[in-house]
Amino acid sequence: QNQNKICMGSKIISLSEMNGNWVDRCVFNSSELQDMQYVFSFFLKKLEILRFSSSRGKFVGFSEFGVKNAERFNKDPAELADMQLRKETFCKPNIDIFYSNALSKSVAPYVRIHSETRDSGGRRLLVCSVYDFYPEDIQVGWLRDGQEVTEDVTSTERMANADWYYQIHSHLEYTPRSGEKISCVVHHANTCLSLTCLSLTCLSLTCLSLTRLSVPHPNKIIIGASGLTLGLVLSLAGFIYYKRKAQGQRPDQTGPDRSETGSNRSETGSNRSTPVRDRVKPRLDRSTKCCRISFL
């Protein structure tokens, strides 16, 4: 379980005529708040020198100055009672606000995958990059023809972007095999992402297509070889149709008009093929809240 920490405030105070800053924290592991504790920390020159924890019920010093003040505060029962009471008066009323506005929220990741040549021996490197997700809990793995890949896989640690979002990168080194399917699998707190977000299908030593899988929506993303083949077939059919029509025309006094008509037909034939190719271009379904996918 991840430990949640909320820094509720920071102010300038004075202890024994030395200025520093203090931070109130409410630390807990679950929404039930049974293990919640209040922590007060005093910092001087960016170093924590004094701490009070409701779980200990007393002050602890981390420097000569901190130890001196901890002993002084621990001798005051009223001070200790006031600090202990802040768990109820300070943490609990504010945690509900943070849960409803921040801690219970989740943002689906932005996933990118690309392939690199590793060496001259045909080895390649697949990089699955996962960006801008929250909360930080996430699992990124690989499947090869439906089987989990555990060898030649390396991953970075989850990295904070300093804007509440996180990123992580997973690398798979492999030798391509014809007809295989390799998938980058992303599991995130957003339940919609517990699926195979990206799949790379290798039809030869060159990986040609990237396909989004298991999306609960009738519109599927069709990318790569199938779209290219369909576009070429339709374009070729339009070209053959135009050539046959052009050969069937006989020049006469209306030749220029017919030539112009032929030109118009040529343009028409070209315009007919263009929308068809446009219709099979890669297209992202923005209506689903699953992966936001970008292909390189």
C-alpha positions in Angstrom: 0.0 0.0 0.0 1.2 3.5 -0.8 1.5 5.9 2.0 -0.4 9.1 1.4 1.0 12.3 2.8 -0.8 15.7 2.9 1.2 18.8 3.8 -1.4 21.1 5.2 0.6 24.3 5.7 4.0 25.9 6.0 4.7 29.1 8.0 7.6 31.0 9.5 7.9 30.7 13.2 10.6 31.3 15.8 12.1 28.8 18.3 14.7 30.1 20.7 15.2 33.2 18.5 16.2 31.1 15.5 13.9 31.4 12.4 12.8 28.4 10.4 9.7 26.9 8.9 7.3 24.1 10.0 5.1 21.7 8.1 2.0 19.9 9.3 1.4 16.5 7.7 -1.4 14.0 7.8 -0.1 10.5 7.0 -2.4 7.6 6.2 -2.6 4.4 4.0 -6.3 4.1 3.2 -9.5 6.0 3.1 -10.7 4.4 6.4 -8.1 6.5 8.2 -7.6 4.0 10.9 -3.8 4.3 10.7 -3.8 8.0 10.3 -1.2 10.0 12.2 -0.4 13.7 12.6 3.2 14.8 12.1 4.6 18.2 12.9 8.1 18.9 11.5 10.3 22.0 12.1 13.0 22.7 9.5 16.1 25.0 9.8 18.2 25.6 6.7 16.2 22.8 4.9 17.1 20.3 7.6 14.5 18.7 9.8 15.6 19.3 13.4 12.4 18.7 15.4 9.4 16.4 15.0 6.2 15.5 16.8 4.3 12.4 15.8 0.9 11.5 17.2 1.8 7.8 17.0 4.7 8.5 19.5 3.0 11.3 21.4 6.1 13.3 22.0 8.7 15.5 20.3 12.0 14.1 18.9 15.1 16.2 18.1 17.5 15.6 15.3 20.2 18.1 16.2 21.6 19.7 19.4 19.1 22.6 18.9 16.3 20.2 18.2 17.0 17.9 21.2 17.1 20.9 23.5 13.6 22.1 22.3 12.2 18.6 22.3 13.1 18.2 26.0 11.5 21.5 26.8 8.2 20.7 24.9 8.0 17.2 26.3 7.9 18.6 29.9 4.8 20.6 29.1 1.7 18.3 29.3 -0.6 21.0 27.9 1.6 21.3 24.8 1.7 17.5 24.2 -2.1 17.3 24.6 -2.6 20.1 22.1 -0.4 18.5 19.6 -2.0 15.1 20.0 -5.5 16.7 19.6 -4.5 18.0 16.1 -5.0 14.6 14.7 -8.8 15.0 15.3 -9.1 18.8 14.8 -6.7 19.3 12.0 -6.3 16.1 9.9 -9.8 14.5 9.8 -11.8 17.6 8.7 -9.4 18.3 5.9 -8.7 14.8 4.6 -12.3 14.5 3.3 -11.8 17.6 1.2 -8.5 16.3 -0.2 -10.0 12.9 -1.0 -13.0 14.3 -2.9 -10.9 16.9 -4.8 -7.6 15.2 -5.4 -6.8 11.8 -3.9 -9.8 10.0 -5.4 -9.1 11.3 -8.9 -7.3 9.4 -11.6 -5.9 10.4 -15.0 -5.4 7.9 -17.7 -1.8 7.6 -19.1 -0.6 8.8 -22.5 1.2 5.8 -24.1 3.8 5.9 -26.9 5.7 3.0 -28.3 8.6 2.9 -30.8 11.2 0.5 -32.1 14.9 1.0 -32.5 17.7 -1.1 -34.1 19.8 -2.6 -31.3 22.8 -4.0 -33.3 23.7 -5.4 -36.7 22.6 -8.9 -35.7 18.9 -8.1 -36.2 18.2 -7.4 -32.5 15.7 -4.6 -31.9 14.6 -2.6 -28.9 11.0 -1.7 -28.2 10.4 1.2 -25.9 7.0 1.7 -24.3 6.7 5.1 -22.7 3.8 5.9 -20.4 3.3 9.6 -19.6 1.0 11.9 -17.6 -0.8 9.5 -15.3 -2.1 9.8 -11.8 -2.0 8.3 -9.3 1.5 6.8 -9.5 0.5 3.1 -9.1 1.0 1.5 -12.5 2.2 -1.8 -14.0 3.8 -1.9 -17.5 4.6 -5.3 -19.0 5.1 -7.1 -22.3 3.3 -10.0 -24.1 4.7 -11.9 -27.0 2.1 -13.9 -28.9 0.0 -13.8 -25.7 2.7 -15.0 -23.4 4.2 -12.8 -20.7 7.8 -11.7 -21.4 10.1 -11.8 -18.4 13.6 -11.8 -20.0 15.4 -8.9 -21.7 12.9 -6.5 -20.1 14.1 -3.4 -18.2 12.0 -0.5 -16.8 12.7 2.8 -15.2 11.4 3.9 -11.9 8.2 5.9 -11.8 9.3 9.5 -12.2 7.4 12.5 -10.9 6.8 15.4 -13.3 6.5 17.9 -10.5 2.9 18.6 -11.6 1.2 15.7 -9.9 1.7 13.5 -13.0 4.1 10.6 -13.4 5.9 8.8 -16.2 7.6 5.4 -16.7 9.4 3.7 -19.5 9.8 0.0 -20.3 12.3 -1.5 -22.7 12.1 -4.9 -24.5 15.1 -6.2 -26.4 14.2 -8.9 -28.9 14.8 -10.6 -32.2 11.8 -10.2 -34.5 10.0 -13.3 -35.9 7.7 -13.2 -38.8 4.0 -13.1 -37.9 4.5 -12.6 -34.2 2.6 -10.1 -32.1 4.2 -8.1 -29.3 2.1 -6.1 -26.9 2.9 -3.5 -24.3 0.4 -4.0 -21.4 -0.5 -1.1 -19.1 -2.5 -1.6 -15.9 -3.4 1.6 -14.1 -5.7 2.7 -11.2 -8.2 3.8 -13.9 -9.9 0.4 -14.5 -10.4 1.2 -18.1 -6.7 0.8 -18.6 -6.5 -2.8 -17.4 -6.1 -4.0 -21.0 -3.5 -4.3 -23.8 -3.2 -0.7 -25.0 -0.7 -1.3 -27.8 0.2 -4.2 -30.0 2.9 -4.4 -32.5 2.5 -7.0 -35.3 5.6 -8.1 -37.1 4.8 -9.4 -40.6 8.5 -9.6 -41.4 11.7 -8.5 -39.9 10.2 -5.0 -40.2 7.4 -4.3 -37.8 4.6 -2.7 -39.9 1.5 -2.2 -37.8 0.5 -0.9 -34.4 -3.1 -1.8 -33.3 -5.1 -0.8 -30.3 -6.7 -3.9 -28.7 -9.6 -4.7 -26.3 -11.2 -1.2 -26.5 -14.9 -1.5 -25.6 -16.1 0.6 -28.5 -17.4 -0.3 -32.0 -14.9 2.0 -33.7 -11.5 0.2 -34.0 -8.2 1.7 -34.9 -6.9 0.2 -38.2 -3.3 1.1 -38.9 -0.5 -0.2 -41.1 -0.5 -3.0 -43.6 -4.2 -3.6 -43.9 -5.0 0.1 -44.4 -2.1 0.5 -46.9 -3.3 -2.5 -48.9 -6.9 -1.3 -49.1 -5.8 2.1 -50.2 -3.6 0.7 -52.9 -6.3 -1.6 -54.2 -8.9 1.1 -54.4 -6.4 3.5 -56.1 -5.4 0.9 -58.6 -9.1 0.1 -59.4 -9.8 3.8 -60.0 -6.7 4.2 -62.2 -7.7 1.1 -64.4 -11.2 2.4 -64.7 -10.0 5.8 -65.9 -7.6 4.3 -68.5 -10.2 2.2 -70.0 -12.6 5.1 -70.3 -9.9 7.3 -71.9 -9.0 4.6 -74.5 -12.6 4.3 -75.5 -12.9 7.9 -76.6 -12.5 8.9 -80.3 -11.1 12.3 -81.3 -13.5 14.4 -83.5 -14.5 18.0 -83.7 -15.7 17.9 -80.1 -12.3 16.5 -79.2 -11.2 19.4 -77.0 -14.5 19.2 -75.1 -14.1 15.5 -74.7 -10.5 16.0 -73.7 -11.6 18.4 -71.1 -14.2 16.0 -70.0 -11.6 13.3 -69.8 -9.5 15.6 -67.7 -12.5 16.2 -65.4 -13.0 12.5 -65.2 -9.4 12.1 -64.3 -9.7 14.6 -61.5 -13.0 12.9 -60.5 -11.3 9.5 -60.3 -8.5 11.0 -58.3 -10.9 12.7 -55.9 -12.8 9.4 -55.5 -9.7 7.6 -54.4 -8.5 10.3 -52.0 -11.5 10.1 -49.6 -11.2 6.3 -49.4 -7.6 6.6 -48.3 -8.6 9.3 -45.9 -11.2 6.9 -44.4 -8.6 4.3 -43.6 -6.0 6.7 -42.1 -5.1 6.1 -38.5 -7.8 7.6 -36.3 -8.0 7.8 -32.5 -11.4 7.3 -30.8 -11.7 10.3 -28.5 -15.0 9.1 -27.1 -13.4 6.4 -24.9 -11.6 7.1 -21.7 -9.0 4.4 -22.2 -5.6 5.0 -23.5 -4.6 8.1 -25.3 -2.2 6.7 -27.9 0.4 8.2 -30.1 2.4 6.2 -32.6 6.0 6.9 -33.8 
